[in-house]
């Protein structure tokens, strides 16, 4: 079973603002990055579209660091 606040690939917190009732009105970090479609396609079908990946599994750590450095 997938939990909305956990990454379906590794089980770590995914920091999805939409999955947290306290921040559901804020844009998620994933809205500001580009996730390679191949990363999503590599997930087994049963894990896709169930919960957000964490930044590490989405392979966007560098994009997020650059965004915060501005």
N, C-alpha and C positions, 0 to 999 in steps of 0.2 A: 504494500500500500504506500502511496506517495503522500508526503506531507507538504503543504504549500510553502512552508517556510524553510524547507530543506532542499538542497540540490539533489535531483534525482540520480545524478551520476556518481557523486561521492558521499552524499549524506551530510555535508557541512551546511551551515546556515547560508542561505542564498541572499540575504539582505534585501529581499523583495519588499518594497514599500507597499505594494498592493495586497500582499498576503498578511500584513500586519494591520489590525484594526486601528491602531494608533496613528498610522501614517498612510492609510488607504487613500487619502485625498492628495497625496504627493506623487509626483512622477517617479517612477522606478529608475534606478541607475541604468538599467538596460536600454532606456529610451535615448540615452546620450552616447551609445557606442554602436559599433557595427560588428555583429556576430557573424562569423563566416558560416554560411549555410552548411558547409561540410561538417562542421562541429555538431550541428543539430541533427544532420542526417546520420551521423555515426551513432546516435543514441538508439537503443533498441526501440521498436515501435511502441511497446507497452510503457515506456518512460517519456515519450514525446508528448508535449502539450499538457502535461500534468502539473508541473511546477517549474519555476525558473531555475536555470543553472546558476551556480555561484560564479563570481567573476573569474576565478581560476579555471574552472572547467569550461567556461565560455571563451577562455583565452583572450580576455580583454583587460587584464591587469594593467598593461602598459597604457592603453587608451585612457583608463580611469586615472592613472597617475598623472598623465599629461593634462587631463581635464582639470585636476585639482591644482596643478602647478600654475595655471593661468591666473 
